[in-house]
Amino acid sequence: MDVLVIGAAGTTGKLTINKLAKRNKYYARGMVRKESQFEEIEKLGGLPVLGDLEGDFEQAFDEVDAVIFAAGSGGHTGNDKTKAVDENGAIRAIDLSVKKGIKKFVMLSAIGAGDLSTMEISDDMKTYYDAKHKADKHLENSGLNYSIVRPGLLTNNNETGKIRADEVLTDRSGDITKADVAAVLVLALEHENLNNKAVEILNDEEDMITALNRI
């Protein structure tokens, strides 16, 4: 399966590329904005392809079976950039996936993005969460086979393989490592239990597979 990782230059994107490359069943393509980023993607075992979410990136979808959208402007890059990447870029990627007949679309979102009324969102994060919410809803209504992964606060700690997971977590306290998030993104490609579902995840004590099987 050829998998396009959008946002491959980010930390979670790089971890996802590396995890895909280590599994014989996947061919990892990493979408980056600059040719200077090619070498790093290649070192991780992926094939770099040029594409800019704020420009033209349709060519990145050539010969692709599945998409993992791991791009994000971050919550502090300015509202214009957030809307351009997290909302408009994601929606364009979804629409291109429909056009190209993509078999599976995995979206990296944010905890609480499914129902913003359940979150206490600071003023500086409202645009970010609104963008995630709109992109998620567009994916849910696209007709694609999808999985939406909604992690809590991200850390750079080592992978644990231990999480708690639910479509809506009743306890959203805690955080989760980017490595564990990348692992869930990859698992979502083939984990039928996550087809056409959204899942909120945080680090905890349960084995990842066991936790995901409960969804």
Rosetta blueprint (number, residue, H / E / L):
1 M L
2 D E
3 V E
4 L E
5 V E
6 I E
7 G L
8 A L
9 A L
10 G L
11 T H
12 T H
13 G H
14 K H
15 L H
16 T H
17 I H
18 N H
19 K H
20 L H
21 A H
22 K L
23 R L
24 N L
25 K L
26 Y L
27 Y E
28 A E
29 R E
30 G E
31 M E
32 V E
33 R L
34 K L
35 E H
36 S H
37 Q H
38 F H
39 E H
40 E H
41 I H
42 E H
43 K H
44 L L
45 G L
46 G L
47 L E
48 P E
49 V E
50 L E
51 G L
52 D L
53 L L
54 E L
55 G L
56 D L
57 F L
58 E H
59 Q H
60 A H
61 F H
62 D L
63 E L
64 V L
65 D L
66 A E
67 V E
68 I E
69 F E
70 A L
71 A L
72 G L
73 S L
74 G L
75 G L
76 H L
77 T L
78 G L
79 N H
80 D H
81 K H
82 T H
83 K H
84 A H
85 V H
86 D H
87 E H
88 N H
89 G H
90 A H
91 I H
92 R H
93 A H
94 I H
95 D H
96 L H
97 S H
98 V H
99 K H
100 K H
101 G L
102 I L
103 K L
104 K E
105 F E
106 V E
107 M E
108 L E
109 S L
110 A L
111 I L
112 G L
113 A L
114 G L
115 D L
116 L H
117 S H
118 T H
119 M L
120 E L
121 I L
122 S L
123 D H
124 D H
125 M H
126 K H
127 T H
128 Y H
129 Y H
130 D H
131 A H
132 K H
133 H H
134 K H
135 A H
136 D H
137 K H
138 H H
139 L H
140 E H
141 N L
142 S L
143 G L
144 L L
145 N L
146 Y E
147 S E
148 I E
149 V E
150 R E
151 P E
152 G L
153 L E
154 L E
155 T E
156 N L
157 N L
158 N L
159 E L
160 T L
161 G L
162 K E
163 I E
164 R E
165 A E
166 D E
167 E L
168 V L
169 L L
170 T L
171 D L
172 R L
173 S L
174 G L
175 D E
176 I E
177 T E
178 K H
179 A H
180 D H
181 V H
182 A H
183 A H
184 V H
185 L H
186 V H
187 L H
188 A L
189 L L
190 E L
191 H L
192 E H
193 N H
194 L H
195 N L
196 N L
197 K E
198 A E
199 V E
200 E E
201 I E
202 L E
203 N E
204 D L
205 E L
206 E E
207 D E
208 M H
209 I H
210 T H
211 A H
212 L H
213 N H
214 R L
215 I L
